[in-house]
Amino acid sequence: MTAEDRARVRRKVIAPDGRELALALPTGTRLWPGQVIHCEADRVYVIEASPELVTIIHPRDVHEAAAAGHLVGNMHRDIDLEGDGITVLYDEILEERLRRAGLTVERAERPFHGNAGGGHSH
């Protein structure tokens, strides 16, 4: 599931084996990679993060890491610290701001383990 999919907790999903699962979790619930959503005698269904477009920030020192944190936090975006660098869901405006600040960034497609953006931006 993408980060956005993991926030949609009232819907039907099709598991990789074709089994249809109905999600009806409380409003505000977020599903996380590795979380078990259904168990049967012979099967366990676990949330997995799907690859999606991300920006990876590669700070060269603590000052660049702080600048990146400020820019990302100011736009209320979540981060993923798994792997190399600081990963955020791709956002054209955020990526441009990071580049203008002199930060080294790359675009990639890989699983994102944080939350999807809340839709709040500046």
Backbone as XML, in Angstrom:
<?xml version="1.0"?>
<chain id="A" units="angstrom">
  <residue number="1" name="MET">
    <atom name="N" x="0.835" y="-1.182" z="0.000"/>
    <atom name="CA" x="0.000" y="0.000" z="0.000"/>
    <atom name="C" x="0.882" y="1.248" z="0.000"/>
  </residue>
  <residue number="2" name="THR">
    <atom name="N" x="0.434" y="2.280" z="-0.698"/>
    <atom name="CA" x="1.138" y="3.556" z="-0.648"/>
    <atom name="C" x="0.841" y="4.221" z="0.701"/>
  </residue>
  <residue number="3" name="ALA">
    <atom name="N" x="1.582" y="5.287" z="0.999"/>
    <atom name="CA" x="1.343" y="6.016" z="2.248"/>
    <atom name="C" x="-0.092" y="6.537" z="2.291"/>
  </residue>
  <residue number="4" name="GLU">
    <atom name="N" x="-0.594" y="7.029" z="1.175"/>
    <atom name="CA" x="-1.968" y="7.523" z="1.121"/>
    <atom name="C" x="-2.963" y="6.380" z="1.338"/>
  </residue>
  <residue number="5" name="ASP">
    <atom name="N" x="-2.713" y="5.226" z="0.727"/>
    <atom name="CA" x="-3.594" y="4.060" z="0.908"/>
    <atom name="C" x="-3.666" y="3.645" z="2.376"/>
  </residue>
  <residue number="6" name="ARG">
    <atom name="N" x="-2.540" y="3.759" z="3.083"/>
    <atom name="CA" x="-2.502" y="3.326" z="4.483"/>
    <atom name="C" x="-3.318" y="4.227" z="5.401"/>
  </residue>
  <residue number="7" name="ALA">
    <atom name="N" x="-3.721" y="5.401" z="4.897"/>
    <atom name="CA" x="-4.562" y="6.306" z="5.684"/>
    <atom name="C" x="-6.049" y="6.098" z="5.378"/>
  </residue>
  <residue number="8" name="ARG">
    <atom name="N" x="-6.362" y="5.364" z="4.315"/>
    <atom name="CA" x="-7.757" y="5.095" z="3.930"/>
    <atom name="C" x="-8.172" y="3.760" z="4.565"/>
  </residue>
  <residue number="9" name="VAL">
    <atom name="N" x="-8.821" y="3.831" z="5.700"/>
    <atom name="CA" x="-9.074" y="2.613" z="6.471"/>
    <atom name="C" x="-10.515" y="2.116" z="6.413"/>
  </residue>
  <residue number="10" name="ARG">
    <atom name="N" x="-11.319" y="2.697" z="5.530"/>
    <atom name="CA" x="-12.682" y="2.194" z="5.303"/>
    <atom name="C" x="-12.832" y="1.904" z="3.821"/>
  </residue>
  <residue number="11" name="ARG">
    <atom name="N" x="-12.520" y="0.688" z="3.457"/>
    <atom name="CA" x="-12.600" y="0.288" z="2.054"/>
    <atom name="C" x="-12.290" y="-1.189" z="1.936"/>
  </residue>
  <residue number="12" name="LYS">
    <atom name="N" x="-12.424" y="-1.680" z="0.718"/>
    <atom name="CA" x="-12.056" y="-3.068" z="0.441"/>
    <atom name="C" x="-10.702" y="-3.079" z="-0.247"/>
  </residue>
  <residue number="13" name="VAL">
    <atom name="N" x="-9.868" y="-4.048" z="0.143"/>
    <atom name="CA" x="-8.554" y="-4.215" z="-0.487"/>
    <atom name="C" x="-8.437" y="-5.655" z="-0.966"/>
  </residue>
  <residue number="14" name="ILE">
    <atom name="N" x="-7.677" y="-5.837" z="-2.016"/>
    <atom name="CA" x="-7.418" y="-7.177" z="-2.542"/>
    <atom name="C" x="-5.984" y="-7.547" z="-2.168"/>
  </residue>
  <residue number="15" name="ALA">
    <atom name="N" x="-5.842" y="-8.627" z="-1.431"/>
    <atom name="CA" x="-4.518" y="-9.117" z="-1.032"/>
    <atom name="C" x="-3.831" y="-9.754" z="-2.243"/>
  </residue>
  <residue number="16" name="PRO">
    <atom name="N" x="-2.518" y="-9.897" z="-2.195"/>
    <atom name="CA" x="-1.795" y="-10.505" z="-3.325"/>
    <atom name="C" x="-2.294" y="-11.890" z="-3.716"/>
  </residue>
  <residue number="17" name="ASP">
    <atom name="N" x="-2.897" y="-12.631" z="-2.770"/>
    <atom name="CA" x="-3.422" y="-13.962" z="-3.100"/>
    <atom name="C" x="-4.850" y="-13.903" z="-3.652"/>
  </residue>
  <residue number="18" name="GLY">
    <atom name="N" x="-5.395" y="-12.682" z="-3.839"/>
    <atom name="CA" x="-6.729" y="-12.515" z="-4.391"/>
    <atom name="C" x="-7.832" y="-12.388" z="-3.354"/>
  </residue>
  <residue number="19" name="ARG">
    <atom name="N" x="-7.523" y="-12.592" z="-2.102"/>
    <atom name="CA" x="-8.521" y="-12.497" z="-1.025"/>
    <atom name="C" x="-8.946" y="-11.048" z="-0.851"/>
  </residue>
  <residue number="20" name="GLU">
    <atom name="N" x="-10.265" y="-10.819" z="-0.776"/>
    <atom name="CA" x="-10.790" y="-9.472" z="-0.545"/>
    <atom name="C" x="-10.941" y="-9.268" z="0.959"/>
  </residue>
  <residue number="21" name="LEU">
    <atom name="N" x="-10.377" y="-8.172" z="1.448"/>
    <atom name="CA" x="-10.470" y="-7.835" z="2.868"/>
    <atom name="C" x="-11.192" y="-6.502" z="3.007"/>
  </residue>
  <residue number="22" name="ALA">
    <atom name="N" x="-12.191" y="-6.445" z="3.886"/>
    <atom name="CA" x="-12.922" y="-5.204" z="4.140"/>
    <atom name="C" x="-12.312" y="-4.523" z="5.356"/>
  </residue>
  <residue number="23" name="LEU">
    <atom name="N" x="-11.819" y="-3.299" z="5.152"/>
    <atom name="CA" x="-11.256" y="-2.534" z="6.254"/>
    <atom name="C" x="-12.335" y="-1.609" z="6.800"/>
  </residue>
  <residue number="24" name="ALA">
    <atom name="N" x="-12.512" y="-1.592" z="8.097"/>
    <atom name="CA" x="-13.463" y="-0.693" z="8.756"/>
    <atom name="C" x="-12.863" y="-0.309" z="10.101"/>
  </residue>
  <residue number="25" name="LEU">
    <atom name="N" x="-11.757" y="0.429" z="10.054"/>
    <atom name="CA" x="-11.053" y="0.822" z="11.265"/>
    <atom name="C" x="-11.489" y="2.226" z="11.685"/>
  </residue>
  <residue number="26" name="PRO">
    <atom name="N" x="-11.265" y="2.603" z="12.944"/>
    <atom name="CA" x="-11.687" y="3.927" z="13.419"/>
    <atom name="C" x="-11.044" y="5.063" z="12.622"/>
  </residue>
  <residue number="27" name="THR">
    <atom name="N" x="-11.791" y="6.151" z="12.459"/>
    <atom name="CA" x="-11.289" y="7.339" z="11.782"/>
    <atom name="C" x="-9.986" y="7.786" z="12.445"/>
  </residue>
  <residue number="28" name="GLY">
    <atom name="N" x="-9.018" y="8.156" z="11.604"/>
    <atom name="CA" x="-7.728" y="8.604" z="12.114"/>
    <atom name="C" x="-6.700" y="7.493" z="12.253"/>
  </residue>
  <residue number="29" name="THR">
    <atom name="N" x="-7.128" y="6.246" z="12.104"/>
    <atom name="CA" x="-6.199" y="5.120" z="12.183"/>
    <atom name="C" x="-5.254" y="5.165" z="10.990"/>
  </residue>
  <residue number="30" name="ARG">
    <atom name="N" x="-3.990" y="4.873" z="11.219"/>
    <atom name="CA" x="-3.012" y="4.754" z="10.141"/>
    <atom name="C" x="-2.439" y="3.350" z="10.191"/>
  </residue>
  <residue number="31" name="LEU">
    <atom name="N" x="-2.342" y="2.737" z="9.044"/>
    <atom name="CA" x="-1.736" y="1.413" z="8.952"/>
    <atom name="C" x="-0.243" y="1.594" z="8.699"/>
  </residue>
  <residue number="32" name="TRP">
    <atom name="N" x="0.559" y="0.722" z="9.268"/>
    <atom name="CA" x="2.017" y="0.822" z="9.133"/>
    <atom name="C" x="2.579" y="-0.440" z="8.503"/>
  </residue>
  <residue number="33" name="PRO">
    <atom name="N" x="3.631" y="-0.294" z="7.688"/>
    <atom name="CA" x="4.283" y="-1.487" z="7.140"/>
    <atom name="C" x="4.667" y="-2.435" z="8.277"/>
  </residue>
  <residue number="34" name="GLY">
    <atom name="N" x="4.346" y="-3.699" z="8.085"/>
    <atom name="CA" x="4.623" y="-4.715" z="9.097"/>
    <atom name="C" x="3.442" y="-4.997" z="10.010"/>
  </residue>
  <residue number="35" name="GLN">
    <atom name="N" x="2.397" y="-4.172" z="9.944"/>
    <atom name="CA" x="1.226" y="-4.349" z="10.790"/>
    <atom name="C" x="0.343" y="-5.472" z="10.249"/>
  </residue>
  <residue number="36" name="VAL">
    <atom name="N" x="-0.082" y="-6.362" z="11.132"/>
    <atom name="CA" x="-0.983" y="-7.460" z="10.763"/>
    <atom name="C" x="-2.410" y="-6.907" z="10.728"/>
  </residue>
  <residue number="37" name="ILE">
    <atom name="N" x="-3.113" y="-7.153" z="9.608"/>
    <atom name="CA" x="-4.502" y="-6.670" z="9.526"/>
    <atom name="C" x="-5.531" y="-7.801" z="9.563"/>
  </residue>
  <residue number="38" name="HIS">
    <atom name="N" x="-5.074" y="-9.036" z="9.350"/>
    <atom name="CA" x="-6.020" y="-10.156" z="9.395"/>
    <atom name="C" x="-5.246" y="-11.458" z="9.554"/>
  </residue>
  <residue number="39" name="CYS">
    <atom name="N" x="-5.758" y="-12.334" z="10.395"/>
    <atom name="CA" x="-5.148" y="-13.657" z="10.602"/>
    <atom name="C" x="-6.187" y="-14.741" z="10.361"/>
  </residue>
  <residue number="40" name="GLU">
    <atom name="N" x="-5.736" y="-15.808" z="9.749"/>
    <atom name="CA" x="-6.539" y="-17.020" z="9.590"/>
    <atom name="C" x="-5.682" y="-18.173" z="10.080"/>
  </residue>
  <residue number="41" name="ALA">
    <atom name="N" x="-6.242" y="-19.354" z="10.108"/>
    <atom name="CA" x="-5.503" y="-20.514" z="10.599"/>
    <atom name="C" x="-4.219" y="-20.749" z="9.814"/>
  </residue>
  <residue number="42" name="ASP">
    <atom name="N" x="-4.267" y="-20.524" z="8.492"/>
    <atom name="CA" x="-3.094" y="-20.824" z="7.665"/>
    <atom name="C" x="-2.501" y="-19.596" z="6.969"/>
  </residue>
  <residue number="43" name="ARG">
    <atom name="N" x="-2.998" y="-18.390" z="7.254"/>
    <atom name="CA" x="-2.508" y="-17.177" z="6.583"/>
    <atom name="C" x="-2.510" y="-15.981" z="7.529"/>
  </residue>
  <residue number="44" name="VAL">
    <atom name="N" x="-1.555" y="-15.112" z="7.300"/>
    <atom name="CA" x="-1.496" y="-13.842" z="8.009"/>
    <atom name="C" x="-1.342" y="-12.761" z="6.944"/>
  </residue>
  <residue number="45" name="TYR">
    <atom name="N" x="-2.164" y="-11.708" z="7.026"/>
    <atom name="CA" x="-2.103" y="-10.599" z="6.062"/>
    <atom name="C" x="-1.428" y="-9.406" z="6.739"/>
  </residue>
  <residue number="46" name="VAL">
    <atom name="N" x="-0.328" y="-8.975" z="6.134"/>
    <atom name="CA" x="0.535" y="-7.944" z="6.714"/>
    <atom name="C" x="0.644" y="-6.771" z="5.741"/>
  </residue>
  <residue number="47" name="ILE">
    <atom name="N" x="0.610" y="-5.565" z="6.260"/>
    <atom name="CA" x="0.750" y="-4.359" z="5.439"/>
    <atom name="C" x="2.176" y="-4.273" z="4.909"/>
  </residue>
  <residue number="48" name="GLU">
    <atom name="N" x="2.294" y="-3.975" z="3.623"/>
    <atom name="CA" x="3.595" y="-3.778" z="2.983"/>
    <atom name="C" x="3.558" y="-2.436" z="2.254"/>
  </residue>
  <residue number="49" name="ALA">
    <atom name="N" x="4.648" y="-1.670" z="2.347"/>
    <atom name="CA" x="4.737" y="-0.373" z="1.671"/>
    <atom name="C" x="5.052" y="-0.593" z="0.196"/>
  </residue>
  <residue number="50" name="SER">
    <atom name="N" x="4.244" y="0.019" z="-0.668"/>
    <atom name="CA" x="4.464" y="-0.059" z="-2.115"/>
    <atom name="C" x="5.486" y="0.986" z="-2.543"/>
  </residue>
  <residue number="51" name="PRO">
    <atom name="N" x="6.234" y="0.712" z="-3.611"/>
    <atom name="CA" x="7.127" y="1.744" z="-4.139"/>
    <atom name="C" x="6.313" y="2.947" z="-4.626"/>
  </residue>
  <residue number="52" name="GLU">
    <atom name="N" x="6.808" y="4.149" z="-4.342"/>
    <atom name="CA" x="6.188" y="5.378" z="-4.826"/>
    <atom name="C" x="7.268" y="6.430" z="-5.030"/>
  </residue>
  <residue number="53" name="LEU">
    <atom name="N" x="6.932" y="7.485" z="-5.719"/>
    <atom name="CA" x="7.889" y="8.525" z="-6.059"/>
    <atom name="C" x="8.261" y="9.316" z="-4.810"/>
  </residue>
  <residue number="54" name="VAL">
    <atom name="N" x="9.564" y="9.396" z="-4.543"/>
    <atom name="CA" x="10.073" y="10.090" z="-3.363"/>
    <atom name="C" x="11.243" y="10.989" z="-3.741"/>
  </residue>
  <residue number="55" name="THR">
    <atom name="N" x="11.548" y="11.913" z="-2.844"/>
    <atom name="CA" x="12.759" y="12.722" z="-2.934"/>
    <atom name="C" x="13.640" y="12.301" z="-1.776"/>
  </residue>
  <residue number="56" name="ILE">
    <atom name="N" x="14.902" y="12.024" z="-2.077"/>
    <atom name="CA" x="15.851" y="11.651" z="-1.039"/>
    <atom name="C" x="16.826" y="12.813" z="-0.874"/>
  </residue>
  <residue number="57" name="ILE">
    <atom name="N" x="16.931" y="13.314" z="0.347"/>
    <atom name="CA" x="17.817" y="14.425" z="0.670"/>
    <atom name="C" x="19.097" y="13.842" z="1.263"/>
  </residue>
  <residue number="58" name="HIS">
    <atom name="N" x="20.247" y="14.301" z="0.744"/>
    <atom name="CA" x="21.546" y="13.814" z="1.220"/>
    <atom name="C" x="22.318" y="14.957" z="1.873"/>
  </residue>
  <residue number="59" name="PRO">
    <atom name="N" x="22.020" y="15.260" z="3.157"/>
    <atom name="CA" x="22.746" y="16.341" z="3.812"/>
    <atom name="C" x="24.220" y="15.972" z="4.017"/>
  </residue>
  <residue number="60" name="ARG">
    <atom name="N" x="25.102" y="16.949" z="3.796"/>
    <atom name="CA" x="26.542" y="16.709" z="3.947"/>
    <atom name="C" x="27.014" y="16.942" z="5.369"/>
  </residue>
  <residue number="61" name="ASP">
    <atom name="N" x="26.223" y="17.659" z="6.170"/>
    <atom name="CA" x="26.604" y="17.914" z="7.559"/>
    <atom name="C" x="25.346" y="18.221" z="8.370"/>
  </residue>
  <residue number="62" name="VAL">
    <atom name="N" x="25.542" y="18.470" z="9.654"/>
    <atom name="CA" x="24.413" y="18.701" z="10.548"/>
    <atom name="C" x="23.659" y="19.982" z="10.179"/>
  </residue>
  <residue number="63" name="HIS">
    <atom name="N" x="24.353" y="20.979" z="9.661"/>
    <atom name="CA" x="23.693" y="22.221" z="9.264"/>
    <atom name="C" x="22.735" y="21.974" z="8.098"/>
  </residue>
  <residue number="64" name="GLU">
    <atom name="N" x="23.158" y="21.188" z="7.119"/>
    <atom name="CA" x="22.271" y="20.861" z="5.991"/>
    <atom name="C" x="21.109" y="19.988" z="6.451"/>
  </residue>
  <residue number="65" name="ALA">
    <atom name="N" x="21.365" y="19.090" z="7.396"/>
    <atom name="CA" x="20.280" y="18.253" z="7.921"/>
    <atom name="C" x="19.242" y="19.119" z="8.632"/>
  </residue>
  <residue number="66" name="ALA">
    <atom name="N" x="19.708" y="20.119" z="9.390"/>
    <atom name="CA" x="18.785" y="21.024" z="10.077"/>
    <atom name="C" x="17.996" y="21.855" z="9.067"/>
  </residue>
  <residue number="67" name="ALA">
    <atom name="N" x="18.656" y="22.333" z="8.018"/>
    <atom name="CA" x="17.967" y="23.113" z="6.981"/>
    <atom name="C" x="16.903" y="22.262" z="6.297"/>
  </residue>
  <residue number="68" name="ALA">
    <atom name="N" x="17.255" y="21.026" z="5.998"/>
    <atom name="CA" x="16.279" y="20.122" z="5.375"/>
    <atom name="C" x="15.110" y="19.889" z="6.311"/>
  </residue>
  <residue number="69" name="GLY">
    <atom name="N" x="15.383" y="19.651" z="7.580"/>
    <atom name="CA" x="14.321" y="19.441" z="8.563"/>
    <atom name="C" x="13.401" y="20.639" z="8.670"/>
  </residue>
  <residue number="70" name="HIS">
    <atom name="N" x="13.978" y="21.826" z="8.610"/>
    <atom name="CA" x="13.168" y="23.044" z="8.678"/>
    <atom name="C" x="12.253" y="23.160" z="7.463"/>
  </residue>
  <residue number="71" name="LEU">
    <atom name="N" x="12.802" y="22.970" z="6.271"/>
    <atom name="CA" x="11.996" y="23.080" z="5.052"/>
    <atom name="C" x="10.892" y="22.022" z="4.997"/>
  </residue>
  <residue number="72" name="VAL">
    <atom name="N" x="11.234" y="20.791" z="5.320"/>
    <atom name="CA" x="10.255" y="19.700" z="5.291"/>
    <atom name="C" x="9.186" y="19.919" z="6.365"/>
  </residue>
  <residue number="73" name="GLY">
    <atom name="N" x="9.625" y="20.277" z="7.564"/>
    <atom name="CA" x="8.682" y="20.495" z="8.661"/>
    <atom name="C" x="7.768" y="21.682" z="8.420"/>
  </residue>
  <residue number="74" name="ASN">
    <atom name="N" x="8.302" y="22.728" z="7.788"/>
    <atom name="CA" x="7.497" y="23.913" z="7.504"/>
    <atom name="C" x="6.345" y="23.595" z="6.546"/>
  </residue>
  <residue number="75" name="MET">
    <atom name="N" x="6.530" y="22.574" z="5.718"/>
    <atom name="CA" x="5.461" y="22.158" z="4.800"/>
    <atom name="C" x="4.659" y="20.984" z="5.366"/>
  </residue>
  <residue number="76" name="HIS">
    <atom name="N" x="4.911" y="20.654" z="6.635"/>
    <atom name="CA" x="4.162" y="19.610" z="7.343"/>
    <atom name="C" x="4.221" y="18.264" z="6.627"/>
  </residue>
  <residue number="77" name="ARG">
    <atom name="N" x="5.388" y="17.891" z="6.148"/>
    <atom name="CA" x="5.582" y="16.613" z="5.464"/>
    <atom name="C" x="6.258" y="15.632" z="6.406"/>
  </residue>
  <residue number="78" name="ASP">
    <atom name="N" x="5.932" y="14.372" z="6.260"/>
    <atom name="CA" x="6.537" y="13.315" z="7.059"/>
    <atom name="C" x="7.838" y="12.875" z="6.410"/>
  </residue>
  <residue number="79" name="ILE">
    <atom name="N" x="8.721" y="12.297" z="7.205"/>
    <atom name="CA" x="9.992" y="11.800" z="6.678"/>
    <atom name="C" x="10.116" y="10.309" z="6.939"/>
  </residue>
  <residue number="80" name="ASP">
    <atom name="N" x="11.019" y="9.699" z="6.198"/>
    <atom name="CA" x="11.357" y="8.287" z="6.349"/>
    <atom name="C" x="12.870" y="8.248" z="6.455"/>
  </residue>
  <residue number="81" name="LEU">
    <atom name="N" x="13.391" y="7.739" z="7.559"/>
    <atom name="CA" x="14.837" y="7.699" z="7.765"/>
    <atom name="C" x="15.437" y="6.327" z="7.472"/>
  </residue>
  <residue number="82" name="GLU">
    <atom name="N" x="14.658" y="5.423" z="6.878"/>
    <atom name="CA" x="15.200" y="4.122" z="6.502"/>
    <atom name="C" x="16.048" y="4.287" z="5.250"/>
  </residue>
  <residue number="83" name="GLY">
    <atom name="N" x="17.167" y="3.614" z="5.196"/>
    <atom name="CA" x="18.036" y="3.724" z="4.026"/>
    <atom name="C" x="18.962" y="4.915" z="4.154"/>
  </residue>
  <residue number="84" name="ASP">
    <atom name="N" x="19.454" y="5.378" z="3.020"/>
    <atom name="CA" x="20.415" y="6.486" z="3.023"/>
    <atom name="C" x="19.684" y="7.811" z="2.851"/>
  </residue>
  <residue number="85" name="GLY">
    <atom name="N" x="20.021" y="8.783" z="3.647"/>
    <atom name="CA" x="19.437" y="10.103" z="3.531"/>
    <atom name="C" x="18.091" y="10.242" z="4.213"/>
  </residue>
  <residue number="86" name="ILE">
    <atom name="N" x="17.472" y="11.387" z="3.971"/>
    <atom name="CA" x="16.153" y="11.711" z="4.507"/>
    <atom name="C" x="15.177" y="11.621" z="3.345"/>
  </residue>
  <residue number="87" name="THR">
    <atom name="N" x="14.192" y="10.760" z="3.452"/>
    <atom name="CA" x="13.262" y="10.539" z="2.350"/>
    <atom name="C" x="11.919" y="11.180" z="2.658"/>
  </residue>
  <residue number="88" name="VAL">
    <atom name="N" x="11.375" y="11.878" z="1.652"/>
    <atom name="CA" x="10.039" y="12.473" z="1.739"/>
    <atom name="C" x="9.271" y="12.064" z="0.491"/>
  </residue>
  <residue number="89" name="LEU">
    <atom name="N" x="7.939" y="12.026" z="0.590"/>
    <atom name="CA" x="7.146" y="11.787" z="-0.608"/>
    <atom name="C" x="7.415" y="12.916" z="-1.588"/>
  </residue>
  <residue number="90" name="TYR">
    <atom name="N" x="7.499" y="12.593" z="-2.870"/>
    <atom name="CA" x="7.806" y="13.597" z="-3.886"/>
    <atom name="C" x="6.770" y="14.712" z="-3.883"/>
  </residue>
  <residue number="91" name="ASP">
    <atom name="N" x="7.264" y="15.923" z="-3.879"/>
    <atom name="CA" x="6.446" y="17.132" z="-3.984"/>
    <atom name="C" x="7.300" y="18.126" z="-4.762"/>
  </residue>
  <residue number="92" name="GLU">
    <atom name="N" x="6.839" y="18.535" z="-5.920"/>
    <atom name="CA" x="7.633" y="19.396" z="-6.806"/>
    <atom name="C" x="8.080" y="20.680" z="-6.117"/>
  </residue>
  <residue number="93" name="ILE">
    <atom name="N" x="7.186" y="21.321" z="-5.380"/>
    <atom name="CA" x="7.523" y="22.579" z="-4.717"/>
    <atom name="C" x="8.562" y="22.358" z="-3.627"/>
  </residue>
  <residue number="94" name="LEU">
    <atom name="N" x="8.377" y="21.324" z="-2.810"/>
    <atom name="CA" x="9.346" y="21.036" z="-1.755"/>
    <atom name="C" x="10.710" y="20.704" z="-2.354"/>
  </residue>
  <residue number="95" name="GLU">
    <atom name="N" x="10.720" y="19.885" z="-3.404"/>
    <atom name="CA" x="11.997" y="19.524" z="-4.016"/>
    <atom name="C" x="12.724" y="20.762" z="-4.547"/>
  </residue>
  <residue number="96" name="GLU">
    <atom name="N" x="11.999" y="21.676" z="-5.148"/>
    <atom name="CA" x="12.608" y="22.913" z="-5.664"/>
    <atom name="C" x="13.163" y="23.762" z="-4.523"/>
  </residue>
  <residue number="97" name="ARG">
    <atom name="N" x="12.445" y="23.854" z="-3.429"/>
    <atom name="CA" x="12.933" y="24.619" z="-2.268"/>
    <atom name="C" x="14.207" y="23.998" z="-1.698"/>
  </residue>
  <residue number="98" name="LEU">
    <atom name="N" x="14.249" y="22.685" z="-1.652"/>
    <atom name="CA" x="15.453" y="22.004" z="-1.162"/>
    <atom name="C" x="16.646" y="22.295" z="-2.076"/>
  </residue>
  <residue number="99" name="ARG">
    <atom name="N" x="16.423" y="22.226" z="-3.381"/>
    <atom name="CA" x="17.502" y="22.519" z="-4.343"/>
    <atom name="C" x="17.975" y="23.973" z="-4.218"/>
  </residue>
  <residue number="100" name="ARG">
    <atom name="N" x="17.028" y="24.922" z="-4.095"/>
    <atom name="CA" x="17.399" y="26.332" z="-3.955"/>
    <atom name="C" x="18.193" y="26.587" z="-2.687"/>
  </residue>
  <residue number="101" name="ALA">
    <atom name="N" x="17.965" y="25.771" z="-1.664"/>
    <atom name="CA" x="18.716" y="25.903" z="-0.410"/>
    <atom name="C" x="20.109" y="25.278" z="-0.521"/>
  </residue>
  <residue number="102" name="GLY">
    <atom name="N" x="20.418" y="24.710" z="-1.692"/>
    <atom name="CA" x="21.742" y="24.133" z="-1.913"/>
    <atom name="C" x="21.895" y="22.706" z="-1.436"/>
  </residue>
  <residue number="103" name="LEU">
    <atom name="N" x="20.777" y="22.045" z="-1.134"/>
    <atom name="CA" x="20.839" y="20.670" z="-0.657"/>
    <atom name="C" x="20.920" y="19.696" z="-1.829"/>
  </residue>
  <residue number="104" name="THR">
    <atom name="N" x="21.608" y="18.601" z="-1.611"/>
    <atom name="CA" x="21.717" y="17.550" z="-2.616"/>
    <atom name="C" x="20.504" y="16.641" z="-2.497"/>
  </residue>
  <residue number="105" name="VAL">
    <atom name="N" x="19.736" y="16.547" z="-3.590"/>
    <atom name="CA" x="18.536" y="15.704" z="-3.582"/>
    <atom name="C" x="18.518" y="14.821" z="-4.824"/>
  </residue>
  <residue number="106" name="GLU">
    <atom name="N" x="17.838" y="13.710" z="-4.709"/>
    <atom name="CA" x="17.610" y="12.834" z="-5.856"/>
    <atom name="C" x="16.176" y="12.337" z="-5.804"/>
  </residue>
  <residue number="107" name="ARG">
    <atom name="N" x="15.631" y="12.060" z="-6.950"/>
    <atom name="CA" x="14.280" y="11.514" z="-7.058"/>
    <atom name="C" x="14.421" y="10.012" z="-7.299"/>
  </residue>
  <residue number="108" name="ALA">
    <atom name="N" x="13.551" y="9.237" z="-6.647"/>
    <atom name="CA" x="13.613" y="7.782" z="-6.805"/>
    <atom name="C" x="12.214" y="7.205" z="-6.614"/>
  </residue>
  <residue number="109" name="GLU">
    <atom name="N" x="12.082" y="5.941" z="-6.919"/>
    <atom name="CA" x="10.854" y="5.220" z="-6.637"/>
    <atom name="C" x="11.212" y="4.089" z="-5.696"/>
  </residue>
  <residue number="110" name="ARG">
    <atom name="N" x="10.645" y="4.153" z="-4.490"/>
    <atom name="CA" x="10.901" y="3.122" z="-3.491"/>
    <atom name="C" x="9.838" y="3.190" z="-2.410"/>
  </residue>
  <residue number="111" name="PRO">
    <atom name="N" x="9.719" y="2.146" z="-1.576"/>
    <atom name="CA" x="8.714" y="2.172" z="-0.516"/>
    <atom name="C" x="8.976" y="3.333" z="0.448"/>
  </residue>
  <residue number="112" name="PHE">
    <atom name="N" x="7.904" y="4.003" z="0.854"/>
    <atom name="CA" x="7.974" y="5.091" z="1.825"/>
    <atom name="C" x="7.273" y="4.614" z="3.081"/>
  </residue>
  <residue number="113" name="HIS">
    <atom name="N" x="7.963" y="4.631" z="4.213"/>
    <atom name="CA" x="7.402" y="4.079" z="5.441"/>
    <atom name="C" x="6.788" y="5.118" z="6.355"/>
  </residue>
  <residue number="114" name="GLY">
    <atom name="N" x="6.748" y="6.374" z="5.929"/>
    <atom name="CA" x="6.118" y="7.421" z="6.728"/>
    <atom name="C" x="4.659" y="7.593" z="6.341"/>
  </residue>
  <residue number="115" name="ASN">
    <atom name="N" x="4.081" y="8.686" z="6.813"/>
    <atom name="CA" x="2.701" y="9.030" z="6.482"/>
    <atom name="C" x="2.643" y="9.836" z="5.209"/>
  </residue>
  <residue number="116" name="ALA">
    <atom name="N" x="1.514" y="9.785" z="4.556"/>
    <atom name="CA" x="1.274" y="10.689" z="3.430"/>
    <atom name="C" x="1.096" y="12.080" z="3.982"/>
  </residue>
  <residue number="117" name="GLY">
    <atom name="N" x="1.358" y="13.083" z="3.142"/>
    <atom name="CA" x="1.175" y="14.473" z="3.569"/>
    <atom name="C" x="-0.265" y="14.728" z="3.923"/>
  </residue>
  <residue number="118" name="GLY">
    <atom name="N" x="-0.465" y="15.648" z="4.852"/>
    <atom name="CA" x="-1.809" y="15.959" z="5.310"/>
    <atom name="C" x="-2.542" y="16.940" z="4.418"/>
  </residue>
  <residue number="119" name="GLY">
    <atom name="N" x="-1.945" y="17.319" z="3.297"/>
    <atom name="CA" x="-2.607" y="18.246" z="2.404"/>
    <atom name="C" x="-2.361" y="19.698" z="2.764"/>
  </residue>
  <residue number="120" name="HIS">
    <atom name="N" x="-1.622" y="19.962" z="3.826"/>
    <atom name="CA" x="-1.325" y="21.331" z="4.248"/>
    <atom name="C" x="0.002" y="21.742" z="3.648"/>
  </residue>
  <residue number="121" name="SER">
    <atom name="N" x="0.022" y="22.828" z="2.904"/>
    <atom name="CA" x="1.278" y="23.295" z="2.330"/>
    <atom name="C" x="1.288" y="24.807" z="2.309"/>
  </residue>
  <residue number="122" name="HIS">
    <atom name="N" x="2.456" y="25.369" z="2.104"/>
    <atom name="CA" x="2.637" y="26.826" z="2.088"/>
    <atom name="C" x="3.032" y="27.254" z="0.700"/>
  </residue>
</chain>
